[in-house]
Amino acid sequence: MFEQATIEADNKAEFYDELGRQLEGLLAGEHNLVANASNCAALIFHAMPDLNWAGFYFLDGGDELVLGPFQGKPACVRIPVGRGVCGSAVARETSILVEDVHAFPGHIACDAASRSELVVPVRRNGRIIGVIDLDSPRVSRFDGDDQAGIERLAEIFAASTAS
């Protein structure tokens, strides 16, 4: 049985190293996409301070993202590739860190309380299969260290679902 441990770290690099180890342990031996996305979203949501949403959107047919497992308030179900932060991250094939969502053209507001957002593509065999989406009610909640840490978690998640 997995038990999430409180992470005591002096800096974000140490925090994400420990969170990565916990994620690897949590996903060990399981390869189901939905099960692993559910546990990954829950782990991130409960480990990271100042989040109001953490979850996944997965590509459906190549031109649209569909809501996957998440923690937080109900969310938008479908997002066209190229729209909003999630769709833009897929279209650009890169992570997007938004300090203030009100300044992002075309931001899709699923929760009016969200003020900053980090979206990281999830790749399997070099192809984007979806994104990890994190929202915070605090402006400038995320920085480059968070982006690098979540990118590493996306790699761990993707590796766990490869069969």
PyRosetta script that sets phi, psi and omega in degrees:
from pyrosetta import init, pose_from_sequence

init()
pose = pose_from_sequence("MFEQATIEADNKAEFYDELGRQLEGLLAGEHNLVANASNCAALIFHAMPDLNWAGFYFLDGGDELVLGPFQGKPACVRIPVGRGVCGSAVARETSILVEDVHAFPGHIACDAASRSELVVPVRRNGRIIGVIDLDSPRVSRFDGDDQAGIERLAEIFAASTAS")
pose.set_psi(1, 134.4)
pose.set_omega(1, 179.4)
pose.set_phi(2, -85.8)
pose.set_psi(2, 135.9)
pose.set_omega(2, 173.4)
pose.set_phi(3, -128.6)
pose.set_psi(3, 119.0)
pose.set_omega(3, -178.9)
pose.set_phi(4, -68.1)
pose.set_psi(4, 129.1)
pose.set_omega(4, 178.1)
pose.set_phi(5, -98.7)
pose.set_psi(5, 143.6)
pose.set_omega(5, 174.0)
pose.set_phi(6, -64.4)
pose.set_psi(6, 135.2)
pose.set_omega(6, -177.4)
pose.set_phi(7, -95.0)
pose.set_psi(7, 117.7)
pose.set_omega(7, 176.0)
pose.set_phi(8, -104.2)
pose.set_psi(8, 110.5)
pose.set_omega(8, -177.1)
pose.set_phi(9, -138.7)
pose.set_psi(9, 147.7)
pose.set_omega(9, 178.9)
pose.set_phi(10, -82.5)
pose.set_psi(10, -19.3)
pose.set_omega(10, -179.6)
pose.set_phi(11, -153.7)
pose.set_psi(11, 171.9)
pose.set_omega(11, -176.1)
pose.set_phi(12, -67.4)
pose.set_psi(12, -33.1)
pose.set_omega(12, 178.8)
pose.set_phi(13, -60.9)
pose.set_psi(13, -45.5)
pose.set_omega(13, 177.6)
pose.set_phi(14, -64.5)
pose.set_psi(14, -40.6)
pose.set_omega(14, 179.0)
pose.set_phi(15, -58.1)
pose.set_psi(15, -49.6)
pose.set_omega(15, -177.2)
pose.set_phi(16, -71.7)
pose.set_psi(16, -29.5)
pose.set_omega(16, 173.8)
pose.set_phi(17, -61.8)
pose.set_psi(17, -46.1)
pose.set_omega(17, 180.0)
pose.set_phi(18, -68.3)
pose.set_psi(18, -41.1)
pose.set_omega(18, 178.6)
pose.set_phi(19, -62.6)
pose.set_psi(19, -38.3)
pose.set_omega(19, 176.2)
pose.set_phi(20, -62.2)
pose.set_psi(20, -42.6)
pose.set_omega(20, 178.0)
pose.set_phi(21, -63.2)
pose.set_psi(21, -41.5)
pose.set_omega(21, 178.5)
pose.set_phi(22, -64.2)
pose.set_psi(22, -40.9)
pose.set_omega(22, 179.8)
pose.set_phi(23, -64.5)
pose.set_psi(23, -43.6)
pose.set_omega(23, 177.6)
pose.set_phi(24, -58.1)
pose.set_psi(24, -43.5)
pose.set_omega(24, 178.6)
pose.set_phi(25, -65.2)
pose.set_psi(25, -41.4)
pose.set_omega(25, -179.2)
pose.set_phi(26, -64.5)
pose.set_psi(26, -37.9)
pose.set_omega(26, -175.4)
pose.set_phi(27, -92.6)
pose.set_psi(27, -7.2)
pose.set_omega(27, -176.6)
pose.set_phi(28, -54.9)
pose.set_psi(28, 127.0)
pose.set_omega(28, 175.3)
pose.set_phi(29, 83.8)
pose.set_psi(29, -5.8)
pose.set_omega(29, 179.1)
pose.set_phi(30, -112.5)
pose.set_psi(30, 136.6)
pose.set_omega(30, -177.6)
pose.set_phi(31, -123.0)
pose.set_psi(31, 1.9)
pose.set_omega(31, -178.9)
pose.set_phi(32, -74.2)
pose.set_psi(32, 126.7)
pose.set_omega(32, -177.2)
pose.set_phi(33, -57.6)
pose.set_psi(33, -49.3)
pose.set_omega(33, -176.3)
pose.set_phi(34, -66.7)
pose.set_psi(34, -44.9)
pose.set_omega(34, 179.5)
pose.set_phi(35, -61.2)
pose.set_psi(35, -45.7)
pose.set_omega(35, -177.8)
pose.set_phi(36, -71.3)
pose.set_psi(36, -36.0)
pose.set_omega(36, 176.2)
pose.set_phi(37, -65.8)
pose.set_psi(37, -39.4)
pose.set_omega(37, 178.5)
pose.set_phi(38, -61.1)
pose.set_psi(38, -48.9)
pose.set_omega(38, -179.4)
pose.set_phi(39, -69.4)
pose.set_psi(39, -35.6)
pose.set_omega(39, 177.6)
pose.set_phi(40, -63.5)
pose.set_psi(40, -46.6)
pose.set_omega(40, 179.5)
pose.set_phi(41, -61.3)
pose.set_psi(41, -43.3)
pose.set_omega(41, 179.9)
pose.set_phi(42, -64.7)
pose.set_psi(42, -43.1)
pose.set_omega(42, 179.6)
pose.set_phi(43, -60.6)
pose.set_psi(43, -48.6)
pose.set_omega(43, 179.9)
pose.set_phi(44, -61.5)
pose.set_psi(44, -48.0)
pose.set_omega(44, -176.1)
pose.set_phi(45, -59.4)
pose.set_psi(45, -40.4)
pose.set_omega(45, -177.1)
pose.set_phi(46, -85.9)
pose.set_psi(46, -18.3)
pose.set_omega(46, -179.0)
pose.set_phi(47, -90.8)
pose.set_psi(47, -32.6)
pose.set_omega(47, -174.2)
pose.set_phi(48, -94.7)
pose.set_psi(48, 130.1)
pose.set_omega(48, 177.3)
pose.set_phi(49, -74.3)
pose.set_psi(49, 158.0)
pose.set_omega(49, 172.9)
pose.set_phi(50, 62.3)
pose.set_psi(50, 39.2)
pose.set_omega(50, 172.6)
pose.set_phi(51, -110.8)
pose.set_psi(51, 144.8)
pose.set_omega(51, 170.0)
pose.set_phi(52, -118.7)
pose.set_psi(52, -1.4)
pose.set_omega(52, 176.5)
pose.set_phi(53, -161.6)
pose.set_psi(53, 136.8)
pose.set_omega(53, 175.1)
pose.set_phi(54, -148.0)
pose.set_psi(54, 125.2)
pose.set_omega(54, -179.8)
pose.set_phi(55, -176.6)
pose.set_psi(55, -165.5)
pose.set_omega(55, -174.2)
pose.set_phi(56, -123.4)
pose.set_psi(56, 148.4)
pose.set_omega(56, 163.1)
pose.set_phi(57, -125.0)
pose.set_psi(57, 136.3)
pose.set_omega(57, -180.0)
pose.set_phi(58, -116.7)
pose.set_psi(58, 144.7)
pose.set_omega(58, 177.5)
pose.set_phi(59, -63.4)
pose.set_psi(59, 135.5)
pose.set_omega(59, 178.8)
pose.set_phi(60, -128.0)
pose.set_psi(60, 102.6)
pose.set_omega(60, -179.8)
pose.set_phi(61, 80.0)
pose.set_psi(61, 5.4)
pose.set_omega(61, 175.1)
pose.set_phi(62, 87.8)
pose.set_psi(62, -17.8)
pose.set_omega(62, -176.9)
pose.set_phi(63, -123.2)
pose.set_psi(63, 8.7)
pose.set_omega(63, -178.0)
pose.set_phi(64, -151.2)
pose.set_psi(64, 141.0)
pose.set_omega(64, 173.3)
pose.set_phi(65, -96.4)
pose.set_psi(65, 140.5)
pose.set_omega(65, 177.3)
pose.set_phi(66, -121.3)
pose.set_psi(66, 142.6)
pose.set_omega(66, -177.8)
pose.set_phi(67, -56.3)
pose.set_psi(67, 134.7)
pose.set_omega(67, 175.0)
pose.set_phi(68, -115.4)
pose.set_psi(68, -164.2)
pose.set_omega(68, 179.3)
pose.set_phi(69, -59.2)
pose.set_psi(69, 142.9)
pose.set_omega(69, -177.8)
pose.set_phi(70, -157.1)
pose.set_psi(70, 169.9)
pose.set_omega(70, 171.4)
pose.set_phi(71, -126.4)
pose.set_psi(71, 133.7)
pose.set_omega(71, -179.8)
pose.set_phi(72, 130.6)
pose.set_psi(72, -167.0)
pose.set_omega(72, -179.6)
pose.set_phi(73, -69.7)
pose.set_psi(73, 158.2)
pose.set_omega(73, 175.2)
pose.set_phi(74, -51.0)
pose.set_psi(74, 148.1)
pose.set_omega(74, -171.1)
pose.set_phi(75, -128.8)
pose.set_psi(75, 170.9)
pose.set_omega(75, 174.6)
pose.set_phi(76, -59.4)
pose.set_psi(76, 137.7)
pose.set_omega(76, -175.3)
pose.set_phi(77, -86.5)
pose.set_psi(77, -43.1)
pose.set_omega(77, -176.9)
pose.set_phi(78, -127.5)
pose.set_psi(78, 135.6)
pose.set_omega(78, 179.1)
pose.set_phi(79, -131.1)
pose.set_psi(79, 120.5)
pose.set_omega(79, 177.4)
pose.set_phi(80, -65.7)
pose.set_psi(80, 141.9)
pose.set_omega(80, 174.3)
pose.set_phi(81, -58.1)
pose.set_psi(81, 132.6)
pose.set_omega(81, -178.7)
pose.set_phi(82, 97.9)
pose.set_psi(82, -11.0)
pose.set_omega(82, -179.9)
pose.set_phi(83, -108.5)
pose.set_psi(83, 145.4)
pose.set_omega(83, 179.6)
pose.set_phi(84, 63.3)
pose.set_psi(84, -176.0)
pose.set_omega(84, -179.3)
pose.set_phi(85, -70.9)
pose.set_psi(85, -42.9)
pose.set_omega(85, -179.1)
pose.set_phi(86, -63.7)
pose.set_psi(86, -49.8)
pose.set_omega(86, -179.8)
pose.set_phi(87, -65.1)
pose.set_psi(87, -33.8)
pose.set_omega(87, 177.6)
pose.set_phi(88, -68.4)
pose.set_psi(88, -37.8)
pose.set_omega(88, 178.7)
pose.set_phi(89, -62.3)
pose.set_psi(89, -38.6)
pose.set_omega(89, 178.1)
pose.set_phi(90, -69.0)
pose.set_psi(90, -47.0)
pose.set_omega(90, -178.5)
pose.set_phi(91, -61.6)
pose.set_psi(91, -38.3)
pose.set_omega(91, -179.5)
pose.set_phi(92, -85.5)
pose.set_psi(92, -12.5)
pose.set_omega(92, -178.3)
pose.set_phi(93, 58.0)
pose.set_psi(93, 41.3)
pose.set_omega(93, 180.0)
pose.set_phi(94, -154.2)
pose.set_psi(94, 160.4)
pose.set_omega(94, 174.9)
pose.set_phi(95, -67.6)
pose.set_psi(95, 149.3)
pose.set_omega(95, 176.5)
pose.set_phi(96, -130.8)
pose.set_psi(96, 125.6)
pose.set_omega(96, 177.2)
pose.set_phi(97, -110.9)
pose.set_psi(97, 122.3)
pose.set_omega(97, -177.4)
pose.set_phi(98, -117.9)
pose.set_psi(98, 113.9)
pose.set_omega(98, -178.9)
pose.set_phi(99, -69.0)
pose.set_psi(99, -38.2)
pose.set_omega(99, 179.3)
pose.set_phi(100, -138.3)
pose.set_psi(100, 108.6)
pose.set_omega(100, -174.8)
pose.set_phi(101, -61.7)
pose.set_psi(101, -24.0)
pose.set_omega(101, 179.2)
pose.set_phi(102, -69.2)
pose.set_psi(102, -17.1)
pose.set_omega(102, 178.5)
pose.set_phi(103, -96.0)
pose.set_psi(103, 0.1)
pose.set_omega(103, -179.3)
pose.set_phi(104, -94.1)
pose.set_psi(104, 114.7)
pose.set_omega(104, -179.8)
pose.set_phi(105, -59.3)
pose.set_psi(105, 127.0)
pose.set_omega(105, 177.8)
pose.set_phi(106, 81.6)
pose.set_psi(106, 13.7)
pose.set_omega(106, 178.6)
pose.set_phi(107, -57.0)
pose.set_psi(107, 136.4)
pose.set_omega(107, 177.9)
pose.set_phi(108, -99.8)
pose.set_psi(108, 114.6)
pose.set_omega(108, -176.3)
pose.set_phi(109, -91.9)
pose.set_psi(109, 97.6)
pose.set_omega(109, 174.8)
pose.set_phi(110, -81.1)
pose.set_psi(110, -33.9)
pose.set_omega(110, 177.5)
pose.set_phi(111, -129.2)
pose.set_psi(111, 117.0)
pose.set_omega(111, -177.3)
pose.set_phi(112, -61.6)
pose.set_psi(112, -19.0)
pose.set_omega(112, 179.9)
pose.set_phi(113, -76.7)
pose.set_psi(113, -17.3)
pose.set_omega(113, -178.2)
pose.set_phi(114, -68.6)
pose.set_psi(114, 133.6)
pose.set_omega(114, 179.7)
pose.set_phi(115, -122.4)
pose.set_psi(115, -25.1)
pose.set_omega(115, 176.1)
pose.set_phi(116, -138.0)
pose.set_psi(116, 159.7)
pose.set_omega(116, -173.2)
pose.set_phi(117, -150.2)
pose.set_psi(117, 147.1)
pose.set_omega(117, 174.1)
pose.set_phi(118, -132.4)
pose.set_psi(118, 124.9)
pose.set_omega(118, 179.1)
pose.set_phi(119, -124.3)
pose.set_psi(119, 128.0)
pose.set_omega(119, -177.1)
pose.set_phi(120, -124.6)
pose.set_psi(120, 123.6)
pose.set_omega(120, 176.0)
pose.set_phi(121, -64.0)
pose.set_psi(121, 145.3)
pose.set_omega(121, 174.1)
pose.set_phi(122, -108.1)
pose.set_psi(122, 123.9)
pose.set_omega(122, -177.8)
pose.set_phi(123, -115.1)
pose.set_psi(123, 137.9)
pose.set_omega(123, 171.6)
pose.set_phi(124, -127.1)
pose.set_psi(124, 126.8)
pose.set_omega(124, -178.1)
pose.set_phi(125, 53.6)
pose.set_psi(125, 38.9)
pose.set_omega(125, 176.2)
pose.set_phi(126, 81.4)
pose.set_psi(126, -4.7)
pose.set_omega(126, -177.9)
pose.set_phi(127, -111.2)
pose.set_psi(127, 140.3)
pose.set_omega(127, 177.5)
pose.set_phi(128, -71.8)
pose.set_psi(128, 127.1)
pose.set_omega(128, 176.9)
pose.set_phi(129, -108.5)
pose.set_psi(129, -13.3)
pose.set_omega(129, -178.6)
pose.set_phi(130, 171.9)
pose.set_psi(130, -164.3)
pose.set_omega(130, 179.9)
pose.set_phi(131, -140.6)
pose.set_psi(131, 153.1)
pose.set_omega(131, 164.3)
pose.set_phi(132, -96.1)
pose.set_psi(132, 129.2)
pose.set_omega(132, -176.9)
pose.set_phi(133, -120.7)
pose.set_psi(133, 125.0)
pose.set_omega(133, 176.6)
pose.set_phi(134, -121.5)
pose.set_psi(134, 133.5)
pose.set_omega(134, 177.1)
pose.set_phi(135, -122.1)
pose.set_psi(135, 148.4)
pose.set_omega(135, 177.3)
pose.set_phi(136, -134.7)
pose.set_psi(136, 146.3)
pose.set_omega(136, 175.0)
pose.set_phi(137, -79.7)
pose.set_psi(137, 1.0)
pose.set_omega(137, -178.0)
pose.set_phi(138, -109.0)
pose.set_psi(138, 129.4)
pose.set_omega(138, 175.1)
pose.set_phi(139, -62.2)
pose.set_psi(139, 140.3)
pose.set_omega(139, 177.8)
pose.set_phi(140, 59.9)
pose.set_psi(140, 33.4)
pose.set_omega(140, 179.0)
pose.set_phi(141, -66.6)
pose.set_psi(141, -34.0)
pose.set_omega(141, -173.0)
pose.set_phi(142, -104.8)
pose.set_psi(142, 148.6)
pose.set_omega(142, 176.0)
pose.set_phi(143, -137.6)
pose.set_psi(143, -173.4)
pose.set_omega(143, -178.1)
pose.set_phi(144, -61.2)
pose.set_psi(144, -32.8)
pose.set_omega(144, 177.5)
pose.set_phi(145, -66.1)
pose.set_psi(145, -40.4)
pose.set_omega(145, 176.5)
pose.set_phi(146, -63.9)
pose.set_psi(146, -42.5)
pose.set_omega(146, -179.9)
pose.set_phi(147, -60.2)
pose.set_psi(147, -48.5)
pose.set_omega(147, 179.7)
pose.set_phi(148, -61.9)
pose.set_psi(148, -39.7)
pose.set_omega(148, -179.8)
pose.set_phi(149, -66.5)
pose.set_psi(149, -43.6)
pose.set_omega(149, 179.9)
pose.set_phi(150, -71.3)
pose.set_psi(150, -33.5)
pose.set_omega(150, 174.8)
pose.set_phi(151, -60.6)
pose.set_psi(151, -39.4)
pose.set_omega(151, 177.2)
pose.set_phi(152, -66.2)
pose.set_psi(152, -41.3)
pose.set_omega(152, 178.0)
pose.set_phi(153, -63.5)
pose.set_psi(153, -37.1)
pose.set_omega(153, 177.3)
pose.set_phi(154, -62.0)
pose.set_psi(154, -38.8)
pose.set_omega(154, 177.6)
pose.set_phi(155, -64.7)
pose.set_psi(155, -43.4)
pose.set_omega(155, 179.6)
pose.set_phi(156, -62.7)
pose.set_psi(156, -45.9)
pose.set_omega(156, 178.9)
pose.set_phi(157, -59.0)
pose.set_psi(157, -50.3)
pose.set_omega(157, -177.4)
pose.set_phi(158, -60.2)
pose.set_psi(158, -40.7)
pose.set_omega(158, 179.2)
pose.set_phi(159, -64.5)
pose.set_psi(159, -32.6)
pose.set_omega(159, -177.9)
pose.set_phi(160, -71.5)
pose.set_psi(160, -23.1)
pose.set_omega(160, -176.6)
pose.set_phi(161, -97.9)
pose.set_psi(161, -3.1)
pose.set_omega(161, 178.6)
pose.set_phi(162, -77.4)
pose.set_psi(162, 131.6)
pose.set_omega(162, -179.6)
pose.set_phi(163, -116.8)
pose.dump_pdb("model.pdb")
